[in-house]
């Protein structure tokens, strides 16, 4: 998971201007059905924190799939989790595509 954390930091600088908050990345539990997801949680002072869960399936498929999943979740984080896959999210994803984020992955 350290490699994925390093890629989060790299992609954050390269494609998001370093503006995304710090995120911890974890291997998802075995019963996890999605490829990846992002979760928000709060401390006692209501400060938001985020974590990304990546499935073992994504990791086992290799760097490209895990990176695509990571960029997907980072896009959610960049626009706000409330946007799910709406037009705001779609514009941000297209911007990443045009910036070359997926060039070596797809």
Long-range contacts (C-beta under 8 A, 24 or more apart in sequence): 1-25, 1-26, 1-27, 1-54, 3-63, 4-54, 4-59, 4-66, 4-70, 7-67, 7-70, 8-52, 8-70, 8-74, 11-70, 11-71, 11-74, 11-101, 12-74, 14-101, 15-71, 15-74, 15-96, 15-99, 15-101, 16-74, 16-78, 19-78, 20-74, 20-77, 20-78, 21-48, 21-49, 21-50, 21-77, 23-50, 23-51, 23-52, 23-77, 24-49, 24-50, 24-51, 24-52, 25-51, 25-52, 25-53, 25-54, 25-70, 26-51, 26-52, 26-53, 26-54, 27-53, 27-54, 27-55, 27-56, 27-59, 28-53, 28-54, 28-55, 28-56, 29-53, 30-56, 35-65, 35-69, 36-69, 36-70, 36-72, 36-73, 37-73, 38-73, 38-76, 38-77, 38-81, 40-81, 50-77, 64-105, 64-106, 67-105, 68-102, 68-105, 68-106, 71-96, 71-101, 71-102, 71-105
